[in-house]
Amino acid sequence: MSPASLEQLATRLDDAARERREVDPLTPQHAFSLEQAYLIQRASIARRHARGERAVGIKLGFTSRAKMVQMGVDSLIWGLLTDAMLREEGAAIDLGDFIHPRVEPEICYLTRRPIDRPLTLLEAGSYLEAAAPAMEIIDSRYRNFKFTLADVVADNCSSSALVVGAFTSDFASLANRGVAMRFDGQPVQLGSTGAILGNPLRSVVQASRLLAGSGLVLPAGSLIMAGAATAAEALRPGLHVSTDIGGLGRVEFFTGAAQ
């Protein structure tokens, strides 16, 4: 597939996100490789940067078995985050900003050193400043949330928004902490941080390898969304959404009306 064709597909996905409308998956009509899917993703994010959005970090996807089963895939993937995706913790989020949003509980790391090479698990902690409880709102641009692996990568791994709680520098023992996501105080997903690659710190290791393989450096002060600890839940208007993670605390938001 030519660079011009990849750019056209990036434009289609970017327009769908901006206009909040579903599109059909790309791969049935436009066969492209996983490598080309990441080129589409990067071109789509470049359009956001051109509009003034600023890079703030990366996200990992399908790091839990629950997410792999839910989405019907079996490979870890990654996407790019911009400042426009950040939503205020504890505030109301307008569901009219999305197509068919779902939410999932995560751990968010803040880097204190540039990640410029593949790291080992023993090294990873020294590259981090802090960690926080977080939730990611995923919102595939594809009709009915159906896609292939290449499709979802091209669509920036369905990333749409993130809510990050208070950071703490005491994050050394997060390998098996309880996770509870609630709607209006009622549990909708219960799990463990161990569902994130067995230890969420392994997400930093995986991120370093993916970045190195793409020739990218993640600057100090960047966010790393480590991946979902449970399956995602569909959002609806009028909810209080909260996630509690043992050893990290709580993160929450409210959902406003869908326009």
PyRosetta script that sets phi, psi and omega in degrees:
from pyrosetta import init, pose_from_sequence

init()
pose = pose_from_sequence("MSPASLEQLATRLDDAARERREVDPLTPQHAFSLEQAYLIQRASIARRHARGERAVGIKLGFTSRAKMVQMGVDSLIWGLLTDAMLREEGAAIDLGDFIHPRVEPEICYLTRRPIDRPLTLLEAGSYLEAAAPAMEIIDSRYRNFKFTLADVVADNCSSSALVVGAFTSDFASLANRGVAMRFDGQPVQLGSTGAILGNPLRSVVQASRLLAGSGLVLPAGSLIMAGAATAAEALRPGLHVSTDIGGLGRVEFFTGAAQ")
pose.set_psi(1, 134.6)
pose.set_omega(1, -175.2)
pose.set_phi(2, -73.6)
pose.set_psi(2, 157.7)
pose.set_omega(2, 175.7)
pose.set_phi(3, -56.5)
pose.set_psi(3, -36.1)
pose.set_omega(3, 179.7)
pose.set_phi(4, -65.5)
pose.set_psi(4, -38.8)
pose.set_omega(4, 178.7)
pose.set_phi(5, -67.2)
pose.set_psi(5, -40.5)
pose.set_omega(5, 177.4)
pose.set_phi(6, -62.7)
pose.set_psi(6, -39.4)
pose.set_omega(6, 178.6)
pose.set_phi(7, -64.6)
pose.set_psi(7, -38.2)
pose.set_omega(7, 178.2)
pose.set_phi(8, -63.2)
pose.set_psi(8, -40.9)
pose.set_omega(8, 179.1)
pose.set_phi(9, -68.5)
pose.set_psi(9, -37.1)
pose.set_omega(9, 176.3)
pose.set_phi(10, -62.1)
pose.set_psi(10, -40.8)
pose.set_omega(10, 178.3)
pose.set_phi(11, -64.1)
pose.set_psi(11, -40.4)
pose.set_omega(11, 179.8)
pose.set_phi(12, -61.4)
pose.set_psi(12, -43.7)
pose.set_omega(12, -179.5)
pose.set_phi(13, -71.3)
pose.set_psi(13, -38.8)
pose.set_omega(13, 178.1)
pose.set_phi(14, -64.1)
pose.set_psi(14, -43.3)
pose.set_omega(14, 178.2)
pose.set_phi(15, -62.8)
pose.set_psi(15, -40.5)
pose.set_omega(15, 179.4)
pose.set_phi(16, -61.7)
pose.set_psi(16, -40.8)
pose.set_omega(16, 179.3)
pose.set_phi(17, -66.4)
pose.set_psi(17, -44.9)
pose.set_omega(17, -178.0)
pose.set_phi(18, -66.7)
pose.set_psi(18, -37.3)
pose.set_omega(18, -176.9)
pose.set_phi(19, -91.5)
pose.set_psi(19, -3.0)
pose.set_omega(19, 177.6)
pose.set_phi(20, 54.6)
pose.set_psi(20, 56.1)
pose.set_omega(20, 178.9)
pose.set_phi(21, -137.1)
pose.set_psi(21, 148.2)
pose.set_omega(21, 179.4)
pose.set_phi(22, -75.9)
pose.set_psi(22, 149.7)
pose.set_omega(22, 170.7)
pose.set_phi(23, -132.3)
pose.set_psi(23, 160.3)
pose.set_omega(23, 176.8)
pose.set_phi(24, -71.5)
pose.set_psi(24, 149.7)
pose.set_omega(24, 174.5)
pose.set_phi(25, -53.1)
pose.set_psi(25, 148.5)
pose.set_omega(25, -173.8)
pose.set_phi(26, -83.0)
pose.set_psi(26, -36.7)
pose.set_omega(26, -168.6)
pose.set_phi(27, -64.6)
pose.set_psi(27, -29.1)
pose.set_omega(27, 178.2)
pose.set_phi(28, -59.7)
pose.set_psi(28, -31.5)
pose.set_omega(28, -179.6)
pose.set_phi(29, -106.2)
pose.set_psi(29, -21.2)
pose.set_omega(29, -176.1)
pose.set_phi(30, -131.5)
pose.set_psi(30, 85.1)
pose.set_omega(30, -178.2)
pose.set_phi(31, -65.7)
pose.set_psi(31, 126.6)
pose.set_omega(31, 175.8)
pose.set_phi(32, -146.1)
pose.set_psi(32, 156.7)
pose.set_omega(32, -176.5)
pose.set_phi(33, -81.3)
pose.set_psi(33, 169.6)
pose.set_omega(33, 175.8)
pose.set_phi(34, -62.6)
pose.set_psi(34, -39.1)
pose.set_omega(34, 177.2)
pose.set_phi(35, -60.5)
pose.set_psi(35, -42.2)
pose.set_omega(35, 178.2)
pose.set_phi(36, -68.9)
pose.set_psi(36, -30.7)
pose.set_omega(36, 177.9)
pose.set_phi(37, -61.5)
pose.set_psi(37, -39.6)
pose.set_omega(37, 177.5)
pose.set_phi(38, -68.6)
pose.set_psi(38, -30.9)
pose.set_omega(38, 174.8)
pose.set_phi(39, -66.7)
pose.set_psi(39, -38.7)
pose.set_omega(39, 176.5)
pose.set_phi(40, -64.2)
pose.set_psi(40, -45.3)
pose.set_omega(40, 178.6)
pose.set_phi(41, -56.6)
pose.set_psi(41, -47.9)
pose.set_omega(41, -176.8)
pose.set_phi(42, -66.2)
pose.set_psi(42, -36.9)
pose.set_omega(42, 178.3)
pose.set_phi(43, -67.3)
pose.set_psi(43, -37.2)
pose.set_omega(43, 178.2)
pose.set_phi(44, -66.1)
pose.set_psi(44, -43.2)
pose.set_omega(44, 178.4)
pose.set_phi(45, -67.7)
pose.set_psi(45, -33.0)
pose.set_omega(45, 177.1)
pose.set_phi(46, -60.3)
pose.set_psi(46, -34.4)
pose.set_omega(46, 177.1)
pose.set_phi(47, -64.6)
pose.set_psi(47, -38.2)
pose.set_omega(47, 177.4)
pose.set_phi(48, -65.9)
pose.set_psi(48, -42.7)
pose.set_omega(48, 178.3)
pose.set_phi(49, -61.0)
pose.set_psi(49, -38.7)
pose.set_omega(49, 179.8)
pose.set_phi(50, -64.1)
pose.set_psi(50, -25.3)
pose.set_omega(50, 177.6)
pose.set_phi(51, -86.7)
pose.set_psi(51, -0.4)
pose.set_omega(51, 175.3)
pose.set_phi(52, 110.4)
pose.set_psi(52, -2.0)
pose.set_omega(52, 177.7)
pose.set_phi(53, -73.2)
pose.set_psi(53, 149.3)
pose.set_omega(53, -175.1)
pose.set_phi(54, -114.3)
pose.set_psi(54, 138.6)
pose.set_omega(54, 177.8)
pose.set_phi(55, -67.4)
pose.set_psi(55, 134.7)
pose.set_omega(55, 179.1)
pose.set_phi(56, -127.2)
pose.set_psi(56, -7.2)
pose.set_omega(56, 179.4)
pose.set_phi(57, 157.7)
pose.set_psi(57, -160.4)
pose.set_omega(57, -178.5)
pose.set_phi(58, -135.7)
pose.set_psi(58, 162.2)
pose.set_omega(58, 175.5)
pose.set_phi(59, -126.7)
pose.set_psi(59, 147.1)
pose.set_omega(59, 173.1)
pose.set_phi(60, -106.0)
pose.set_psi(60, 145.6)
pose.set_omega(60, 179.8)
pose.set_phi(61, -127.1)
pose.set_psi(61, 153.9)
pose.set_omega(61, 179.3)
pose.set_phi(62, 60.1)
pose.set_psi(62, 39.2)
pose.set_omega(62, 176.8)
pose.set_phi(63, -87.4)
pose.set_psi(63, -9.6)
pose.set_omega(63, 177.1)
pose.set_phi(64, -114.7)
pose.set_psi(64, 148.3)
pose.set_omega(64, 178.1)
pose.set_phi(65, -61.2)
pose.set_psi(65, -35.5)
pose.set_omega(65, 179.9)
pose.set_phi(66, -60.3)
pose.set_psi(66, -41.7)
pose.set_omega(66, 179.8)
pose.set_phi(67, -69.8)
pose.set_psi(67, -38.9)
pose.set_omega(67, 178.4)
pose.set_phi(68, -60.3)
pose.set_psi(68, -44.9)
pose.set_omega(68, 179.9)
pose.set_phi(69, -65.7)
pose.set_psi(69, -44.3)
pose.set_omega(69, -177.9)
pose.set_phi(70, -60.7)
pose.set_psi(70, -40.2)
pose.set_omega(70, -174.9)
pose.set_phi(71, -98.8)
pose.set_psi(71, -2.2)
pose.set_omega(71, 174.5)
pose.set_phi(72, 71.4)
pose.set_psi(72, 33.6)
pose.set_omega(72, 179.2)
pose.set_phi(73, -130.5)
pose.set_psi(73, 170.8)
pose.set_omega(73, -177.3)
pose.set_phi(74, -139.4)
pose.set_psi(74, 24.2)
pose.set_omega(74, -179.7)
pose.set_phi(75, -130.7)
pose.set_psi(75, 141.8)
pose.set_omega(75, 173.5)
pose.set_phi(76, -71.6)
pose.set_psi(76, 137.3)
pose.set_omega(76, -178.5)
pose.set_phi(77, -131.9)
pose.set_psi(77, 171.2)
pose.set_omega(77, 179.6)
pose.set_phi(78, -148.2)
pose.set_psi(78, 154.2)
pose.set_omega(78, -179.9)
pose.set_phi(79, -137.8)
pose.set_psi(79, 178.4)
pose.set_omega(79, -174.4)
pose.set_phi(80, -112.5)
pose.set_psi(80, 141.5)
pose.set_omega(80, -178.0)
pose.set_phi(81, -109.2)
pose.set_psi(81, 144.2)
pose.set_omega(81, 174.1)
pose.set_phi(82, -124.6)
pose.set_psi(82, 164.8)
pose.set_omega(82, -177.7)
pose.set_phi(83, -64.7)
pose.set_psi(83, -24.7)
pose.set_omega(83, 179.3)
pose.set_phi(84, -67.9)
pose.set_psi(84, -16.6)
pose.set_omega(84, 178.8)
pose.set_phi(85, -82.7)
pose.set_psi(85, -15.8)
pose.set_omega(85, -176.6)
pose.set_phi(86, -75.4)
pose.set_psi(86, 128.4)
pose.set_omega(86, 177.6)
pose.set_phi(87, -119.1)
pose.set_psi(87, 148.5)
pose.set_omega(87, -175.1)
pose.set_phi(88, -68.6)
pose.set_psi(88, 130.6)
pose.set_omega(88, 177.8)
pose.set_phi(89, -67.4)
pose.set_psi(89, 135.4)
pose.set_omega(89, 179.4)
pose.set_phi(90, 83.2)
pose.set_psi(90, -2.6)
pose.set_omega(90, -177.2)
pose.set_phi(91, -98.1)
pose.set_psi(91, 176.7)
pose.set_omega(91, 177.1)
pose.set_phi(92, -88.7)
pose.set_psi(92, 137.3)
pose.set_omega(92, 177.4)
pose.set_phi(93, -113.3)
pose.set_psi(93, 126.3)
pose.set_omega(93, -179.1)
pose.set_phi(94, -79.0)
pose.set_psi(94, 116.3)
pose.set_omega(94, -179.5)
pose.set_phi(95, -70.2)
pose.set_psi(95, -11.3)
pose.set_omega(95, 174.1)
pose.set_phi(96, -67.2)
pose.set_psi(96, -10.4)
pose.set_omega(96, 177.8)
pose.set_phi(97, -81.7)
pose.set_psi(97, -2.5)
pose.set_omega(97, -173.8)
pose.set_phi(98, -129.6)
pose.set_psi(98, 173.0)
pose.set_omega(98, 178.6)
pose.set_phi(99, -96.6)
pose.set_psi(99, -62.4)
pose.set_omega(99, 178.1)
pose.set_phi(100, -145.1)
pose.set_psi(100, 72.3)
pose.set_omega(100, -170.2)
pose.set_phi(101, -70.9)
pose.set_psi(101, 144.8)
pose.set_omega(101, 171.6)
pose.set_phi(102, -129.4)
pose.set_psi(102, 156.8)
pose.set_omega(102, -178.1)
pose.set_phi(103, -125.5)
pose.set_psi(103, 146.8)
pose.set_omega(103, 178.8)
pose.set_phi(104, -143.6)
pose.set_psi(104, 145.9)
pose.set_omega(104, -178.9)
pose.set_phi(105, -83.6)
pose.set_psi(105, 140.9)
pose.set_omega(105, -176.6)
pose.set_phi(106, -145.6)
pose.set_psi(106, 173.3)
pose.set_omega(106, 166.6)
pose.set_phi(107, -110.0)
pose.set_psi(107, 134.6)
pose.set_omega(107, 176.8)
pose.set_phi(108, -111.1)
pose.set_psi(108, 126.4)
pose.set_omega(108, 176.1)
pose.set_phi(109, -101.1)
pose.set_psi(109, 148.2)
pose.set_omega(109, 174.0)
pose.set_phi(110, -114.5)
pose.set_psi(110, 124.5)
pose.set_omega(110, -176.5)
pose.set_phi(111, -82.8)
pose.set_psi(111, 147.5)
pose.set_omega(111, 176.3)
pose.set_phi(112, -114.0)
pose.set_psi(112, -10.0)
pose.set_omega(112, 176.2)
pose.set_phi(113, -134.3)
pose.set_psi(113, 150.2)
pose.set_omega(113, 175.6)
pose.set_phi(114, -61.5)
pose.set_psi(114, 136.5)
pose.set_omega(114, 174.1)
pose.set_phi(115, -96.5)
pose.set_psi(115, 106.3)
pose.set_omega(115, -171.9)
pose.set_phi(116, -124.1)
pose.set_psi(116, 10.9)
pose.set_omega(116, 179.1)
pose.set_phi(117, -161.1)
pose.set_psi(117, 165.4)
pose.set_omega(117, 176.7)
pose.set_phi(118, -64.3)
pose.set_psi(118, 134.9)
pose.set_omega(118, -178.5)
pose.set_phi(119, -108.5)
pose.set_psi(119, 156.3)
pose.set_omega(119, 170.2)
pose.set_phi(120, -93.1)
pose.set_psi(120, 167.1)
pose.set_omega(120, 178.0)
pose.set_phi(121, -62.7)
pose.set_psi(121, -35.6)
pose.set_omega(121, 178.9)
pose.set_phi(122, -67.1)
pose.set_psi(122, -30.0)
pose.set_omega(122, -179.0)
pose.set_phi(123, -84.5)
pose.set_psi(123, -27.4)
pose.set_omega(123, -167.0)
pose.set_phi(124, -55.8)
pose.set_psi(124, -43.6)
pose.set_omega(124, -176.9)
pose.set_phi(125, -60.6)
pose.set_psi(125, -32.2)
pose.set_omega(125, -178.4)
pose.set_phi(126, -72.6)
pose.set_psi(126, -10.9)
pose.set_omega(126, 177.8)
pose.set_phi(127, -95.0)
pose.set_psi(127, 2.5)
pose.set_omega(127, -174.8)
pose.set_phi(128, -113.5)
pose.set_psi(128, 143.5)
pose.set_omega(128, 177.2)
pose.set_phi(129, -92.5)
pose.set_psi(129, -42.0)
pose.set_omega(129, -173.0)
pose.set_phi(130, -165.3)
pose.set_psi(130, 172.6)
pose.set_omega(130, 176.0)
pose.set_phi(131, -138.9)
pose.set_psi(131, 157.1)
pose.set_omega(131, -178.5)
pose.set_phi(132, -147.5)
pose.set_psi(132, 151.4)
pose.set_omega(132, 169.2)
pose.set_phi(133, -68.5)
pose.set_psi(133, 143.2)
pose.set_omega(133, -176.4)
pose.set_phi(134, -149.3)
pose.set_psi(134, 163.2)
pose.set_omega(134, 171.1)
pose.set_phi(135, -134.4)
pose.set_psi(135, 138.8)
pose.set_omega(135, 176.2)
pose.set_phi(136, -109.2)
pose.set_psi(136, 135.0)
pose.set_omega(136, 172.1)
pose.set_phi(137, -97.2)
pose.set_psi(137, 114.9)
pose.set_omega(137, 177.6)
pose.set_phi(138, -99.8)
pose.set_psi(138, 146.5)
pose.set_omega(138, -173.6)
pose.set_phi(139, -155.4)
pose.set_psi(139, 79.0)
pose.set_omega(139, -179.8)
pose.set_phi(140, -54.4)
pose.set_psi(140, 138.8)
pose.set_omega(140, 176.7)
pose.set_phi(141, -81.3)
pose.set_psi(141, -3.9)
pose.set_omega(141, -177.3)
pose.set_phi(142, -87.8)
pose.set_psi(142, 147.1)
pose.set_omega(142, -178.4)
pose.set_phi(143, -58.1)
pose.set_psi(143, 130.0)
pose.set_omega(143, 176.4)
pose.set_phi(144, 62.2)
pose.set_psi(144, 19.4)
pose.set_omega(144, 178.4)
pose.set_phi(145, 58.9)
pose.set_psi(145, 33.5)
pose.set_omega(145, -178.8)
pose.set_phi(146, -111.8)
pose.set_psi(146, 132.2)
pose.set_omega(146, -176.6)
pose.set_phi(147, -165.9)
pose.set_psi(147, 163.5)
pose.set_omega(147, 170.6)
pose.set_phi(148, -90.0)
pose.set_psi(148, 173.8)
pose.set_omega(148, 177.9)
pose.set_phi(149, -59.8)
pose.set_psi(149, -45.2)
pose.set_omega(149, 179.5)
pose.set_phi(150, -63.9)
pose.set_psi(150, -38.2)
pose.set_omega(150, 178.5)
pose.set_phi(151, -60.0)
pose.set_psi(151, -48.9)
pose.set_omega(151, -174.7)
pose.set_phi(152, -68.4)
pose.set_psi(152, -35.0)
pose.set_omega(152, 176.6)
pose.set_phi(153, -63.7)
pose.set_psi(153, -45.1)
pose.set_omega(153, 178.5)
pose.set_phi(154, -58.8)
pose.set_psi(154, -33.0)
pose.set_omega(154, -179.0)
pose.set_phi(155, -87.3)
pose.set_psi(155, 27.2)
pose.set_omega(155, 178.7)
pose.set_phi(156, 55.6)
pose.set_psi(156, 37.6)
pose.set_omega(156, 175.0)
pose.set_phi(157, 56.6)
pose.set_psi(157, 34.6)
pose.set_omega(157, 176.7)
pose.set_phi(158, 64.8)
pose.set_psi(158, 9.9)
pose.set_omega(158, -177.2)
pose.set_phi(159, -65.6)
pose.set_psi(159, 137.2)
pose.set_omega(159, -177.9)
pose.set_phi(160, -137.0)
pose.set_psi(160, -45.6)
pose.set_omega(160, -179.8)
pose.set_phi(161, -156.1)
pose.set_psi(161, 159.8)
pose.set_omega(161, 176.0)
pose.set_phi(162, -144.6)
pose.set_psi(162, 145.6)
pose.set_omega(162, 177.7)
pose.set_phi(163, -121.8)
pose.set_psi(163, 122.5)
pose.set_omega(163, -174.6)
pose.set_phi(164, -117.1)
pose.set_psi(164, 131.4)
pose.set_omega(164, 178.5)
pose.set_phi(165, -82.7)
pose.set_psi(165, -162.6)
pose.set_omega(165, -177.6)
pose.set_phi(166, -72.5)
pose.set_psi(166, 136.5)
pose.set_omega(166, 179.4)
pose.set_phi(167, -83.0)
pose.set_psi(167, 147.7)
pose.set_omega(167, 173.5)
pose.set_phi(168, -134.5)
pose.set_psi(168, 145.6)
pose.set_omega(168, 177.8)
pose.set_phi(169, -86.7)
pose.set_psi(169, -3.9)
pose.set_omega(169, 179.3)
pose.set_phi(170, -94.5)
pose.set_psi(170, 81.5)
pose.set_omega(170, -174.6)
pose.set_phi(171, -130.0)
pose.set_psi(171, 21.9)
pose.set_omega(171, -174.3)
pose.set_phi(172, -71.6)
pose.set_psi(172, -25.5)
pose.set_omega(172, -173.6)
pose.set_phi(173, -121.9)
pose.set_psi(173, 70.5)
pose.set_omega(173, -179.0)
pose.set_phi(174, -114.7)
pose.set_psi(174, 17.6)
pose.set_omega(174, -172.6)
pose.set_phi(175, -71.0)
pose.set_psi(175, -27.0)
pose.set_omega(175, -176.8)
pose.set_phi(176, -149.0)
pose.set_psi(176, 65.1)
pose.set_omega(176, 179.2)
pose.set_phi(177, -105.5)
pose.set_psi(177, 145.6)
pose.set_omega(177, -179.9)
pose.set_phi(178, -67.4)
pose.set_psi(178, 143.3)
pose.set_omega(178, 179.2)
pose.set_phi(179, -127.5)
pose.set_psi(179, 127.8)
pose.set_omega(179, 178.0)
pose.set_phi(180, -133.4)
pose.set_psi(180, 117.1)
pose.set_omega(180, 175.3)
pose.set_phi(181, -105.3)
pose.set_psi(181, 131.3)
pose.set_omega(181, -174.5)
pose.set_phi(182, -127.0)
pose.set_psi(182, 144.9)
pose.set_omega(182, 168.5)
pose.set_phi(183, -110.2)
pose.set_psi(183, 121.1)
pose.set_omega(183, -179.2)
pose.set_phi(184, 50.7)
pose.set_psi(184, 39.9)
pose.set_omega(184, 176.1)
pose.set_phi(185, 83.1)
pose.set_psi(185, -6.5)
pose.set_omega(185, -179.1)
pose.set_phi(186, -100.4)
pose.set_psi(186, 129.4)
pose.set_omega(186, -179.2)
pose.set_phi(187, -61.6)
pose.set_psi(187, 130.7)
pose.set_omega(187, 174.2)
pose.set_phi(188, -114.8)
pose.set_psi(188, -22.9)
pose.set_omega(188, 175.4)
pose.set_phi(189, -147.2)
pose.set_psi(189, 129.4)
pose.set_omega(189, 175.4)
pose.set_phi(190, -123.6)
pose.set_psi(190, 137.7)
pose.set_omega(190, -178.8)
pose.set_phi(191, -166.8)
pose.set_psi(191, -157.5)
pose.set_omega(191, -177.2)
pose.set_phi(192, -141.0)
pose.set_psi(192, 150.0)
pose.set_omega(192, 174.4)
pose.set_phi(193, -63.1)
pose.set_psi(193, -18.8)
pose.set_omega(193, 176.8)
pose.set_phi(194, -64.1)
pose.set_psi(194, -17.7)
pose.set_omega(194, 177.0)
pose.set_phi(195, -70.1)
pose.set_psi(195, -14.8)
pose.set_omega(195, 179.1)
pose.set_phi(196, -90.2)
pose.set_psi(196, 87.1)
pose.set_omega(196, 178.1)
pose.set_phi(197, 57.7)
pose.set_psi(197, 25.4)
pose.set_omega(197, -178.6)
pose.set_phi(198, 81.3)
pose.set_psi(198, -25.5)
pose.set_omega(198, 179.1)
pose.set_phi(199, -163.3)
pose.set_psi(199, 118.9)
pose.set_omega(199, -175.6)
pose.set_phi(200, -58.9)
pose.set_psi(200, -21.8)
pose.set_omega(200, 177.4)
pose.set_phi(201, -64.1)
pose.set_psi(201, -24.3)
pose.set_omega(201, 176.3)
pose.set_phi(202, -65.0)
pose.set_psi(202, -22.1)
pose.set_omega(202, 175.7)
pose.set_phi(203, -64.8)
pose.set_psi(203, -35.1)
pose.set_omega(203, 177.3)
pose.set_phi(204, -66.8)
pose.set_psi(204, -39.7)
pose.set_omega(204, 176.4)
pose.set_phi(205, -61.5)
pose.set_psi(205, -47.8)
pose.set_omega(205, 179.8)
pose.set_phi(206, -63.4)
pose.set_psi(206, -40.4)
pose.set_omega(206, 178.4)
pose.set_phi(207, -60.3)
pose.set_psi(207, -42.0)
pose.set_omega(207, -179.0)
pose.set_phi(208, -63.3)
pose.set_psi(208, -37.1)
pose.set_omega(208, 179.7)
pose.set_phi(209, -71.0)
pose.set_psi(209, -41.0)
pose.set_omega(209, 178.7)
pose.set_phi(210, -65.4)
pose.set_psi(210, -41.7)
pose.set_omega(210, 178.2)
pose.set_phi(211, -62.7)
pose.set_psi(211, -45.7)
pose.set_omega(211, -179.6)
pose.set_phi(212, -62.4)
pose.set_psi(212, -39.2)
pose.set_omega(212, 179.8)
pose.set_phi(213, -66.3)
pose.set_psi(213, -23.2)
pose.set_omega(213, 178.6)
pose.set_phi(214, -100.0)
pose.set_psi(214, 3.0)
pose.set_omega(214, 179.7)
pose.set_phi(215, 70.2)
pose.set_psi(215, 28.5)
pose.set_omega(215, -177.6)
pose.set_phi(216, -111.4)
pose.set_psi(216, 152.6)
pose.set_omega(216, 174.4)
pose.set_phi(217, -117.3)
pose.set_psi(217, 131.8)
pose.set_omega(217, 177.1)
pose.set_phi(218, -94.3)
pose.set_psi(218, 116.3)
pose.set_omega(218, -174.7)
pose.set_phi(219, -66.8)
pose.set_psi(219, 158.9)
pose.set_omega(219, 170.1)
pose.set_phi(220, -59.4)
pose.set_psi(220, 145.4)
pose.set_omega(220, -178.4)
pose.set_phi(221, 85.7)
pose.set_psi(221, 11.2)
pose.set_omega(221, 179.3)
pose.set_phi(222, -91.5)
pose.set_psi(222, 158.9)
pose.set_omega(222, 176.0)
pose.set_phi(223, -97.1)
pose.set_psi(223, 143.0)
pose.set_omega(223, 170.1)
pose.set_phi(224, -125.5)
pose.set_psi(224, 110.5)
pose.set_omega(224, 173.7)
pose.set_phi(225, -83.4)
pose.set_psi(225, 115.5)
pose.set_omega(225, -166.5)
pose.set_phi(226, -75.2)
pose.set_psi(226, -12.8)
pose.set_omega(226, -178.3)
pose.set_phi(227, 114.1)
pose.set_psi(227, 160.3)
pose.set_omega(227, -172.9)
pose.set_phi(228, -73.9)
pose.set_psi(228, 140.5)
pose.set_omega(228, 176.1)
pose.set_phi(229, -88.9)
pose.set_psi(229, -16.0)
pose.set_omega(229, 178.8)
pose.set_phi(230, -142.6)
pose.set_psi(230, 178.5)
pose.set_omega(230, 170.7)
pose.set_phi(231, -67.6)
pose.set_psi(231, 161.5)
pose.set_omega(231, -179.8)
pose.set_phi(232, -85.6)
pose.set_psi(232, 156.7)
pose.set_omega(232, 177.4)
pose.set_phi(233, -121.5)
pose.set_psi(233, 137.9)
pose.set_omega(233, 177.9)
pose.set_phi(234, -69.2)
pose.set_psi(234, 138.0)
pose.set_omega(234, 179.2)
pose.set_phi(235, -91.7)
pose.set_psi(235, 152.7)
pose.set_omega(235, 174.5)
pose.set_phi(236, -141.8)
pose.set_psi(236, 162.5)
pose.set_omega(236, -177.4)
pose.set_phi(237, -64.3)
pose.set_psi(237, 152.7)
pose.set_omega(237, 171.9)
pose.set_phi(238, 78.8)
pose.set_psi(238, 25.7)
pose.set_omega(238, -178.1)
pose.set_phi(239, -104.4)
pose.set_psi(239, 149.6)
pose.set_omega(239, 161.4)
pose.set_phi(240, -102.2)
pose.set_psi(240, 119.0)
pose.set_omega(240, -175.4)
pose.set_phi(241, -112.4)
pose.set_psi(241, 126.6)
pose.set_omega(241, -179.3)
pose.set_phi(242, -138.5)
pose.set_psi(242, 152.4)
pose.set_omega(242, 173.0)
pose.set_phi(243, -134.5)
pose.set_psi(243, 130.1)
pose.set_omega(243, 175.0)
pose.set_phi(244, -112.8)
pose.set_psi(244, 130.1)
pose.set_omega(244, 177.6)
pose.set_phi(245, -123.7)
pose.set_psi(245, 122.5)
pose.set_omega(245, -179.7)
pose.set_phi(246, -55.7)
pose.set_psi(246, 128.5)
pose.set_omega(246, 179.5)
pose.set_phi(247, 87.4)
pose.set_psi(247, -10.9)
pose.set_omega(247, 179.4)
pose.set_phi(248, -119.3)
pose.set_psi(248, -34.0)
pose.set_omega(248, -179.6)
pose.set_phi(249, 111.9)
pose.set_psi(249, -155.5)
pose.set_omega(249, -172.0)
pose.set_phi(250, -119.2)
pose.set_psi(250, 148.7)
pose.set_omega(250, 170.7)
pose.set_phi(251, -133.0)
pose.set_psi(251, 143.2)
pose.set_omega(251, -175.5)
pose.set_phi(252, -152.7)
pose.set_psi(252, 160.5)
pose.set_omega(252, 172.0)
pose.set_phi(253, -158.5)
pose.set_psi(253, 171.6)
pose.set_omega(253, 176.7)
pose.set_phi(254, -118.1)
pose.set_psi(254, 154.0)
pose.set_omega(254, 175.7)
pose.set_phi(255, -106.7)
pose.set_psi(255, 129.1)
pose.set_omega(255, 175.8)
pose.set_phi(256, -89.9)
pose.set_psi(256, -166.1)
pose.set_omega(256, -176.1)
pose.set_phi(257, -73.1)
pose.set_psi(257, 148.1)
pose.set_omega(257, 170.3)
pose.set_phi(258, -89.3)
pose.set_psi(258, 128.0)
pose.set_omega(258, -176.9)
pose.set_phi(259, -87.0)
pose.dump_pdb("model.pdb")
